[in-house]
Amino acid sequence: MGVFKNDKNGTWFVQFRYTDWKGERQQKFKRGFATKREAQDWEREFLMKKQADVTMLFSAYAELYERDIKPRLKENTWLTKESIIQKKIVPYFGKRKLCDITAKDVIEWQNEIRNLTDKGGKSYSSTYLKTVHNQLSAMFNHAVRYYGLKSNPAAIAGNMGVEERKEMLFWTLEEYKKFSDVMMDKPLSYYAFQMLYWCGIREGELLALTPQDFDFEAETVSINKSYQRLKGRDVITTPKTKKSNRTIKMPKFLCEEMQDFLGMYYSAGAEDRIFPVSKSYLHHEMDRGAEEAGVKRIRIHDLRHSHVSLLIEMGFTALAIADRLGHESIEVTYRYAHLFPTKQTEMANKLDSLGKGDF
């Protein structure tokens, strides 16, 4: 159900089912729209008028929330939110009226969620619990802002769980060289890890690279897209953030290596992925390489941390590193502060000199 085109006269019509504020299923049909956008706008306005009542069931509101939020998000982002909503939120609150859900109800829900376990029988992490709660709170905030709900009961109840900072592991240059040496038996794997380590790009950015992204005269690679595998489909999206759209200057040796790779081992078109593998392939190769090289196993994303560590050791500033990574400089300063050389002693000595009048 939704918006469709009438092949006979070229106009558009709307046909869909919806849940009204009483929780009853209804059907609506309207035709004669000149454009698809007009039909979509009418459908949205109709649903808002019919369902924008805080006495509607939470399950009905969840449908409205999807219609409002899904078009704004990347597919993989929405799928993550949808999974939480359908598995952790709607089963508990679905049959309750939106306006009747209280902070006490949210606290009882939190207690039930805390007692759940994953497929392996392990309790959910504090980070995941916080993510689940934040999703519920986001839904209530949306209802407050657009549908007249008086307050957010999830905010009143307070969060559950806290964000846990994952341990930041990285390889030294010596460790990476040991790893890269054993990867040379598989050119595709070798060159993939070379790009990850020496450019500090994200896994999805690597897997989306095409031959046309490289400018070997300028010695650059353009990062302008990301790869995802969603529901058995290869999906190319925009990068993680606007800042992630960037051009990275490559070291000369890496330019030469990538030219060799594209010339000797690859014969695809300019817009084809040069690393036509999955993330699971890279993870398997990381396992194999780390074991054979005798170095600690780190995550694929930790190669990005390793690149940052190398740049900090070489004396580059947070601003320069952030530009290369596609981050804000404040984020680099916050996340990698412990890796930057301390300036506290130098500051104290200069303040001491000022205090003594030695200037």
C-alpha positions as CSV (number, residue, x, y, z in Angstrom):
1,M,0.0,0.0,0.0
2,G,1.1,3.6,-0.7
3,V,1.5,5.9,-3.7
4,F,1.1,4.5,-7.2
5,K,1.0,5.8,-10.8
6,N,-2.0,5.3,-13.0
7,D,-0.6,4.1,-16.3
8,K,-3.7,5.1,-18.3
9,N,-3.6,8.8,-17.7
10,G,-0.2,9.4,-15.9
11,T,-1.8,10.7,-12.7
12,W,-1.0,9.4,-9.2
13,F,-3.2,7.8,-6.6
14,V,-3.0,6.9,-2.9
15,Q,-4.1,3.6,-1.5
16,F,-3.1,2.5,2.0
17,R,-4.2,1.0,5.3
18,Y,-3.7,2.7,8.6
19,T,-4.4,2.3,12.2
20,D,-6.7,5.0,13.6
21,W,-6.5,6.4,17.1
22,K,-8.8,3.7,18.4
23,G,-6.4,1.0,17.2
24,E,-8.7,-0.1,14.4
25,R,-7.5,-0.9,10.9
26,Q,-8.9,1.3,8.1
27,Q,-8.3,1.7,4.4
28,K,-8.0,4.9,2.4
29,F,-8.1,5.6,-1.4
30,K,-7.7,8.9,-3.2
31,R,-6.7,9.6,-6.8
32,G,-6.1,12.5,-9.3
33,F,-2.7,13.8,-8.1
34,A,-0.5,15.4,-10.8
35,T,2.8,14.3,-9.2
36,K,4.1,11.7,-6.9
37,R,5.2,14.3,-4.4
38,E,1.6,15.8,-4.2
39,A,0.3,12.3,-3.5
40,Q,2.9,11.6,-0.8
41,D,2.2,15.0,0.9
42,W,-1.5,14.3,1.0
43,E,-1.0,10.9,2.4
44,R,1.3,12.3,5.2
45,E,-1.1,15.1,6.0
46,F,-4.1,12.7,6.2
47,L,-2.3,10.4,8.5
48,M,-1.2,13.2,10.8
49,K,-4.7,14.5,11.0
50,K,-6.2,11.1,11.7
51,Q,-3.6,9.8,14.0
52,A,-2.1,12.8,15.7
53,D,-4.0,12.1,18.9
54,V,-2.0,11.1,22.0
55,T,-4.8,8.6,22.9
56,M,-3.7,6.4,20.0
57,L,-2.0,3.1,20.7
58,F,1.7,3.1,20.9
59,S,1.9,0.6,18.1
60,A,-0.1,3.0,15.9
61,Y,2.3,5.8,16.9
62,A,5.3,3.6,16.0
63,E,4.0,3.5,12.4
64,L,3.8,7.2,12.4
65,Y,7.3,7.5,13.8
66,E,8.6,5.3,11.0
67,R,6.9,7.4,8.3
68,D,8.4,10.5,9.8
69,I,12.0,9.3,10.6
70,K,12.8,6.6,8.1
71,P,13.1,8.9,5.0
72,R,15.7,11.0,6.8
73,L,18.1,8.2,7.6
74,K,20.4,5.9,5.8
75,E,19.0,2.4,5.3
76,N,21.5,0.8,7.7
77,T,20.8,3.4,10.4
78,W,17.1,2.8,10.1
79,L,17.4,-1.0,10.2
80,T,19.2,-0.7,13.5
81,K,16.6,1.5,15.0
82,E,13.8,-0.6,13.5
83,S,15.2,-3.8,15.1
84,I,15.2,-2.1,18.6
85,I,11.7,-0.7,18.1
86,Q,10.1,-3.9,17.0
87,K,12.0,-6.3,19.3
88,K,12.5,-4.3,22.5
89,I,9.8,-1.5,22.6
90,V,6.6,-2.3,20.7
91,P,6.1,-5.7,22.3
92,Y,6.0,-4.1,25.7
93,F,4.2,-0.7,25.0
94,G,2.3,-1.5,21.7
95,K,-1.1,-2.1,23.2
96,R,-1.0,0.9,25.6
97,K,-2.2,4.4,24.8
98,L,0.6,6.8,24.1
99,C,-0.6,9.3,26.6
100,D,-1.1,6.7,29.4
101,I,2.6,5.5,29.5
102,T,4.2,6.8,32.7
103,A,7.7,7.0,34.1
104,K,6.9,4.1,36.3
105,D,5.9,2.1,33.2
106,V,9.3,2.9,31.7
107,I,11.2,1.9,34.8
108,E,9.3,-1.5,34.8
109,W,10.2,-1.9,31.1
110,Q,13.9,-1.1,31.9
111,N,13.9,-3.8,34.6
112,E,12.6,-6.4,32.1
113,I,15.1,-5.3,29.4
114,R,17.9,-5.7,31.9
115,N,16.9,-9.3,32.5
116,L,17.0,-10.2,28.8
117,T,20.0,-12.1,27.3
118,D,21.4,-12.3,23.8
119,K,21.6,-15.5,21.7
120,G,24.6,-16.6,23.6
121,G,22.9,-16.3,26.9
122,K,24.9,-13.2,28.0
123,S,23.4,-10.1,29.5
124,Y,23.3,-7.0,27.3
125,S,26.1,-4.5,27.7
126,S,25.6,-1.2,29.4
127,T,26.2,0.5,26.1
128,Y,23.4,-1.5,24.4
129,L,21.0,-0.9,27.3
130,K,21.7,2.9,26.9
131,T,21.1,2.7,23.2
132,V,17.7,0.9,23.7
133,H,16.6,3.5,26.2
134,N,17.7,6.3,24.0
135,Q,15.6,5.0,21.2
136,L,12.5,4.9,23.4
137,S,13.2,8.4,24.6
138,A,13.7,9.6,21.0
139,M,10.2,8.3,20.2
140,F,8.6,10.1,23.1
141,N,10.5,13.3,22.3
142,H,9.2,13.2,18.7
143,A,5.6,12.8,20.1
144,V,6.1,15.8,22.4
145,R,7.4,17.9,19.6
146,Y,5.0,17.0,16.8
147,Y,1.9,15.2,18.3
148,G,1.1,17.1,21.4
149,L,2.3,14.6,24.1
150,K,2.8,16.7,27.3
151,S,6.0,15.1,28.5
152,N,8.6,12.4,27.9
153,P,8.2,9.7,30.5
154,A,11.5,8.1,29.5
155,A,13.4,11.3,30.3
156,I,11.7,11.4,33.7
157,A,12.6,7.8,34.4
158,G,16.2,8.3,33.6
159,N,18.5,6.3,31.4
160,M,19.6,2.7,32.0
161,G,23.2,1.7,31.4
162,V,26.1,3.9,30.4
163,E,28.2,4.1,27.3
164,E,31.3,2.0,27.7
165,R,34.3,3.2,25.9
166,K,35.7,0.2,24.0
167,E,39.4,-0.4,24.6
168,M,41.4,1.3,22.0
169,L,44.0,-1.1,20.7
170,F,46.5,-0.4,18.0
171,W,49.6,-1.8,16.3
172,T,53.0,-0.2,16.3
173,L,54.6,0.2,12.9
174,E,56.8,-2.8,13.7
175,E,53.7,-5.0,14.4
176,Y,51.9,-3.8,11.3
177,K,54.9,-4.6,9.1
178,K,55.0,-8.2,10.5
179,F,51.3,-8.5,9.7
180,S,51.6,-7.1,6.2
181,D,54.5,-9.4,5.4
182,V,52.4,-12.5,5.9
183,M,49.5,-11.0,3.9
184,M,51.5,-10.8,0.7
185,D,50.4,-14.3,-0.3
186,K,47.0,-12.8,-1.1
187,P,47.4,-9.5,-3.1
188,L,43.8,-8.4,-2.5
189,S,44.1,-8.7,1.2
190,Y,47.5,-7.1,1.3
191,Y,46.5,-4.0,-0.6
192,A,43.3,-3.7,1.4
193,F,45.1,-3.6,4.7
194,Q,47.7,-1.3,3.2
195,M,45.0,1.3,2.4
196,L,43.4,0.8,5.9
197,Y,46.7,1.3,7.8
198,W,48.5,4.0,5.7
199,C,45.3,6.1,5.0
200,G,43.3,5.5,8.2
201,I,40.1,5.1,6.3
202,R,37.1,3.2,7.6
203,E,36.2,-0.3,6.6
204,G,33.1,0.7,4.7
205,E,35.0,3.5,2.9
206,L,37.6,1.0,1.8
207,L,35.1,-1.5,0.4
208,A,33.4,1.2,-1.6
209,L,36.5,2.4,-3.4
210,T,36.5,2.3,-7.2
211,P,39.4,3.0,-9.7
212,Q,38.0,6.4,-10.4
213,D,38.5,7.4,-6.8
214,F,42.3,7.4,-7.3
215,D,44.3,10.3,-8.9
216,F,47.8,9.0,-9.1
217,E,49.2,12.2,-10.6
218,A,48.0,14.1,-7.6
219,E,48.7,11.1,-5.4
220,T,45.3,11.2,-3.8
221,V,42.3,9.0,-3.1
222,S,38.8,10.5,-2.7
223,I,36.5,9.3,0.0
224,N,32.9,10.0,-1.0
225,K,30.9,6.8,-0.3
226,S,30.6,3.8,2.0
227,Y,29.8,0.1,1.5
228,Q,27.2,-1.8,3.5
229,R,25.8,-5.3,3.1
230,L,22.1,-5.1,4.0
231,K,19.7,-8.0,3.8
232,G,21.8,-9.8,1.3
233,R,22.3,-6.7,-0.9
234,D,25.3,-4.6,-1.6
235,V,24.4,-1.1,-0.7
236,I,26.6,2.0,-1.4
237,T,25.7,5.0,0.8
238,T,27.1,8.4,1.5
239,P,30.0,8.4,4.1
240,K,29.3,8.4,7.8
241,T,29.3,12.2,8.2
242,K,29.6,15.3,5.9
243,K,33.1,15.7,7.3
244,S,33.9,12.2,6.0
245,N,33.8,13.4,2.4
246,R,37.5,14.2,1.9
247,T,40.5,13.8,-0.3
248,I,43.5,12.0,1.3
249,K,47.1,12.5,0.1
250,M,48.7,9.1,-0.2
251,P,52.4,8.3,0.4
252,K,54.3,7.8,-2.8
253,F,55.0,4.1,-2.2
254,L,51.3,3.4,-1.6
255,C,50.4,5.1,-4.9
256,E,52.8,2.9,-6.7
257,E,51.5,-0.2,-5.0
258,M,47.9,0.7,-5.8
259,Q,48.8,1.4,-9.4
260,D,50.4,-2.1,-9.6
261,F,47.3,-3.6,-8.0
262,L,44.9,-2.0,-10.4
263,G,47.1,-2.8,-13.4
264,M,48.2,-6.3,-12.6
265,Y,45.4,-7.8,-10.5
266,Y,42.3,-5.9,-11.5
267,S,40.4,-5.4,-14.7
268,A,37.0,-4.0,-13.7
269,G,35.4,-0.8,-14.9
270,A,36.0,2.7,-13.4
271,E,32.9,2.5,-11.2
272,D,33.4,-1.1,-10.0
273,R,34.5,-1.9,-6.4
274,I,38.2,-2.7,-6.4
275,F,37.8,-4.8,-3.2
276,P,34.8,-6.9,-4.0
277,V,34.8,-8.7,-0.7
278,S,32.8,-8.5,2.5
279,K,33.6,-7.2,6.0
280,S,33.6,-10.8,7.2
281,Y,36.3,-11.7,4.7
282,L,38.5,-8.9,6.1
283,H,37.9,-10.1,9.6
284,H,38.9,-13.7,8.7
285,E,42.0,-12.4,7.0
286,M,42.8,-10.3,10.1
287,D,42.5,-13.5,12.2
288,R,44.8,-15.4,9.9
289,G,47.4,-12.7,9.5
290,A,47.6,-11.9,13.2
291,E,48.1,-15.5,14.1
292,E,50.8,-16.1,11.4
293,A,52.6,-12.9,12.3
294,G,52.5,-13.6,16.0
295,V,51.0,-10.2,16.8
296,K,48.0,-9.4,19.0
297,R,44.6,-9.6,17.3
298,I,43.0,-6.2,16.9
299,R,39.7,-5.1,15.3
300,I,39.7,-3.8,11.7
301,H,38.7,-0.4,13.0
302,D,41.8,-0.5,15.3
303,L,43.9,0.0,12.1
304,R,42.4,3.5,12.0
305,H,43.5,4.0,15.6
306,S,47.0,2.6,14.6
307,H,47.2,5.2,11.8
308,V,46.3,8.0,14.3
309,S,48.9,6.7,16.8
310,L,51.5,6.8,14.1
311,L,50.7,10.4,13.1
312,I,50.7,11.6,16.7
313,E,54.1,9.9,17.2
314,M,55.3,11.8,14.1
315,G,54.3,15.1,15.7
316,F,51.2,16.1,13.7
317,T,48.5,18.2,15.3
318,A,45.0,17.1,16.2
319,L,43.7,19.5,13.5
320,A,45.8,18.0,10.8
321,I,44.9,14.5,11.8
322,A,41.2,15.3,12.0
323,D,41.2,16.6,8.5
324,R,42.8,13.4,7.2
325,L,40.4,11.2,9.2
326,G,37.2,13.1,8.4
327,H,36.7,14.0,12.1
328,E,36.3,17.3,14.0
329,S,39.6,18.3,15.7
330,I,37.8,18.3,19.1
331,E,36.9,14.7,18.6
332,V,40.5,13.7,17.9
333,T,41.6,15.6,20.9
334,Y,39.1,13.9,23.1
335,R,39.5,10.4,21.9
336,Y,43.2,10.3,21.5
337,A,44.3,12.8,24.3
338,H,46.2,10.0,26.1
339,L,48.4,9.5,23.1
340,F,49.5,13.1,22.7
341,P,52.7,14.1,24.5
342,T,51.9,15.9,27.7
343,K,52.5,19.6,27.9
344,Q,51.8,19.9,31.6
345,T,55.4,20.0,32.7
346,E,56.3,22.6,30.1
347,M,53.3,24.8,31.2
348,A,54.2,24.5,34.9
349,N,57.8,25.5,34.3
350,K,56.8,28.6,32.2
351,L,54.3,29.6,34.9
352,D,56.9,29.1,37.5
353,S,59.3,31.5,35.6
354,L,56.5,34.1,35.4
355,G,55.8,33.8,39.1
356,K,59.4,34.2,40.0
357,G,59.9,37.1,37.6
358,D,62.4,35.2,35.5
359,F,61.3,36.7,32.2
